[in-house]
Amino acid sequence: MRHITTTLAALFWLSLAASANADMLVGVAAPLSGPSAILGKQIEAGSGLAAEAQGITVNTVDDACTADGGAAAARQFVDAKVSVVVGFLCTEAIEAALPILKDANIPVVTIGVRTESLTDRRAKTGWPVYRLGPRGDDERNAVATILTRLWQNDLFAIVDDGTIYGREVAETFRAAAEQAALKPVFVDTFRPQLDNQIGLIGRLKKAGATKVFAGGDGDDIAIMGRDAAQLDAGITFAGGETLRTPAGDVPYAVGTLMIALPEWAEIADPKVVQAFGERKIVTDGYTLPAYAAVEVAKAAAADAESSGKSLVEALTGHDFATAIGTIRFDEKGDLSQNPFRAFRFDGTHFVPLEEK
């Protein structure tokens, strides 16, 4: 009798869960028109396949990557009574949408907005936003943390191309090194887009640098690596995610380090990648993060349903198993772990760096 009762109870809860999944509606905000439409199609494809796999329904709306589009999308989601919204790539669109969605108690999982203030102002705005992707400062913080650890026993230099991007990432690394009681042997600004960097390499070699972080474009770093090899300088160069762009006429030197996001298809669940392949969907850009965002939305909704918590409570401080790995949001709604990693160029591809 106890076994029958237990079985009936299990079936009852499974029935409730199935009913909840069938009734669950997830809003998907994506730029399906305008210059960002190609990225919006990636979100649409990823979220659509995830919804099919998870047995839920999605309502996809074009936010046009504009404030007007974001506000209009938010109103459509409220009218449709979606449980949660995923997507959004543009700051203008999500900042216009969030006040409307907040009033309707609809949380948002963005996969592409890096603007730091979006979550930094959470205590003031009360916006129920979660960021399944990096913050604007994650790259430079990862460069600082990773290279300070890797090069603590090396003679290293820091150079940048004078752009806002180059200076910010270089200065963040320099400050972190100083806090760790490490001092670069050489700090300078280089002229970008030159045919060669022989003069810079000569100065680096004279300073004794064996490791160099360059805040700049991949093409400039490739030229530095070539010229360092020609001068037998024995220098390893490192850069940020600008190295994800294939080098031009000059290939990257073997051993070049890159601090960047993983290629999601390389770390994703092979079965999910296969499912995309069977539909002839290329797993580029935001496709897999959009898939993961829907997985998070469903898992959080199930947790809220069974525990009586709000969706916001269910989304905060919990681990979610997704196609691209475990996702956890902190109290501000940011990822609890910086997603940037170190990679090494092996002559053909950037592969994960095996740290000793």
N, C-alpha and C positions, 0 to 999 in steps of 0.2 A: 504493500500500500504506500509506504514511504517512497519507494522508487517511482511508482506511478505519479504520486503527487509532485515529486521533484521534476519528473519529465514534463508534466503538464505546466508547471511553473516556468521551466526553461522555454517551452514552446510559446507560452504567453509572452514572455519578454522578447523572444525572437520575433514574434508577430508584431509587437509594439515597435521594435527597432526597424523592421521592414516597412511598416506603415509610415514611420517618421522619415525614413529615407525616401520613400515614394513621394511624400508630401514636400520634401525639402526643395527649395528653390534658391539657387545661388545666382546672384547678379554678376555679370562679367562686364567690366568697363574697359574698352579698348579703342584706340584710334583706328577706325576702319575707313576713314577718309583722310585726305590731305597727305602731306609728305611723310608721315609716320605710319601710313596704312600697312606697309609691309611688316612692321613690327606688331601692329594690331592683329594682323592675320595669324601671326605666330601665337599670340595669346588666345585667339579664337580657336585655333586648332588644338592647342594643348589642353585648354579647359574643356573643350567639347569631348575629347577622347577620355579625359579623366571622369567626366560626368557619366559617360556611358559605362565605364568600368566600375564606377561607384554606385550606379543605379540611382542617380539623382538627376534633376533637371536644371539647366542653366538658362538664364535670360541675358543674352548678349546685346549690349547697347554701345553705339558709337559715341565716344566722348570727344572726338575730334582733336584731342590734345589742347583744348581751349577752355577758358573759364566758363563761357556760355554752354559749351558742350558738356562739361563736367556737371554743372548745375542741372541741366536738362536731363542728363542720365540719372542723376540722383533722384530727381522727382519721379522718373519712370520706375526706378527700383522701389521707391516707397509705395507707389500705386500698385505695383505688382506684388508687394508684401514679400520681398525676398528676405531670407534669413541672414545672409552675409553677402558682401560684395568682394570680389577679387579682381585684380588687374591694375589699371592705372599706370601710365608711364610718365605723365607730365605733371609738374608741380601745379600749374595753373588749373588744370582740370580737377585734381584731387582736392586742392584747397577750396575750390568753389563747391565741391560736392560734400565735403565732410560736415559742415554745419547742418545741412539738410539731413544727412544720414544719422548724425548724432541725435537730432531731435526725434528721429524714428527708432532709435536704439538699434541701429544696424551697423555692426562693425565692418571694417575694411581691411583686407590684406592686400597691400600693394606689392607688386613684384619689380617695379622699375624706378620709383622715385627715390633719388638719393639725397634730396634736400634735408640737411641736418635739422633745421628748425621744425620740420614736420613732426618729429617725435620729441625734440628738445622742449617744445612748448606744450607738451601734453598736459602738465599740471595746470596750465593757464587755460588752454582751450577745451580740455576734456574730450578731445577727439578720439574716438575708439579706433585708432589706426595701428596696424601691425605691418612691419616691413620685412617681406621675404626677399631680401636682397641687401646689398651693402649700403651703408651711409656714405655721404660724400667724403668723410674723413677716414673711412676704413682703409683705403689704399695706403695713404701716407702713414697711418698708424701701424699698419702691417709692415711696411718697408722699414720703419724705425725699429719695431720690435724684432723682426726676423734678422735683419742685417746686424743689429747691435749684438745679437746672440751669436750669429755665424762668424762675425769678424772681430770678436773680442780679443783675439790673439794675433791679428794681422795689422799691417800698416795699410790703412785705407784712406781714400780721398773722397771728397764730395764735390761734384760739379753740377751746374744746371744751365739751362739755355736762356735764362732771363725772363721766361714767361711766368705768368701767375702760377700755372700748374707746376712747372719745373721748380720754381723757388719754394713753393709751399711744401712740396714733398721733400726737397733737399733740406730745408730748414727744420722740418719735423724730425728727420733722421739725425741731423747735427745736434739738436737739442736733446734727443733721447740718448745719443752717445755721450754727451756731456754729463747727463745725469748718471750714467753708468761709469763715470770716470774714464771715458775714452775720448781721445782727441785725434781728429783727422790730421794727416801729415800735409794735406793740401786742400784748400777750398777755393773755388773760382767759378766764374761764369764763362761759358764758351759761346762762340758764334755758331749758331745753327746753320744747317743747309749749305755747308761748305763741301767742296769735292774731297777734301782731306782734312784731317785733324792732327797732322804731323807736329805742329807747334805745341799743341796741348799735350800730346803723348810725350814729347820731349820734356816738358815741365813736370809731368807726372812721374816719369822715370827718374828724373833728377831728385825729386822729393822722396823717392824710395817706395812709392805706393805699389802694392801688389793687388789691391782690390779697389775698385772705383764704382761708386754709385753715380749715375748720370740721370738727372731729372730732365728728360727731353724726349724727342721722338725716336722711334725705333731705327729709322734710317741713319740718324746721327750716331746712335750707339753701335750700329753695324759698322760704320766707317771707322769709329774709334777702335773697335776690335780688330779690324783689318790692319790699320796702321800700327797698332801695338804689336801685332804679330810680325809685321815687316821690320820693325825696329827691335825685335826680340826683347820687348819690354817686360814680358812675364806678368801681364796685368789681366785680371778677370774683371769684366764689366757687369754691372747689374742695372736694371731699370724697372719701371712700373708696367702697368698693363698696356701701355702704348706698344710694347713689344708683341702683343697679340696680333698686331697687323703684320702680315708677311713683309719681310724686308724687300727693298727694291732691287737694284742691280747688284748691291753688295750683300751677301748673306751674313747672318749672324755668326760670330765666332763660336766654335764649340766651347762649351763651358759657360757661356753667357747666362746670367741669372735673371729671372723675371719674377716679380711679385705681382700676382694677378689672380683673378677668379679661376676656378677649374673650368675645363670644358665639360659642361654638364653631361653630355652624351657619354663621356669617358668614365664617369663615376656613377651614372644612373643604373637603376635596376635593369639588367639585360632584357628581362621579359617585357618591360615597358618600352624600351628602345625598339625591341622586335615588333611590338604592337604598332608603333608609329611606322616602322618600315613596311609592315603589311598593308598599311593604308597609304603608303607612298608619301608620308609626311616627313619632311626633313627636320631633324631635331636641332634646329639652330636657334640662337638667340633666346627668346623668352618662352619657347615652346614647353620645355621641361619644367621651368619654374612655375608656369601657369598650371601645368598638370599637378605639381606639388601643392600649389595654393588651394586647389579644389579638394585635394586629399586632406589638407589641414582643416578646411572649412567643414567637411563632413565629420571628421573625427571630433572636432570641437563641439559640433552640434549634437553628436551622439553623447558626448560627455555631459553636456549641459542638460540634455533630456533625461539622462539616467540619474544625475546627481542633484538636479534642481538648481544648479548654478546658472548664472547668466552666461551668455556667449562670451562676453568680455572676460569674465572670470575663468571660463574654460580655456580661453586662448592664452592667458598669461601664466608663465612659469611652468608650462607642461611640455613634455617631449612628444613630438609628433613624428611618426615613422612615415617617410615619404619616398618617392621614387628617386630623389636626389640626396637622400640621407636624412638624418634626424634634424628636425627643426624645433627650436625653442625660442620663445620671445621673452624678453625681460620686462620689467615693470613699465618701461617707457614705450615698449612695442618694437624695439629693435631686436635683431638677432642676438642671442646671448653670446655667440662666438663669432669673431671676425671671420668672414668667409674667404679672405685672401690667403693664398698659399705661395710657397716658393717653388719655382720650376727651373730646370737646367736644360739648355739647348744641347742636344746630343748630335747635332749635325744635320738632323732632319726635322725633329719635332722638339717642342718643349715638354719635358717629362717631369713628374713630381721629383723634387729633390729629396734624396734619402739623406737625412741629417744623421751625423754620428753622435 
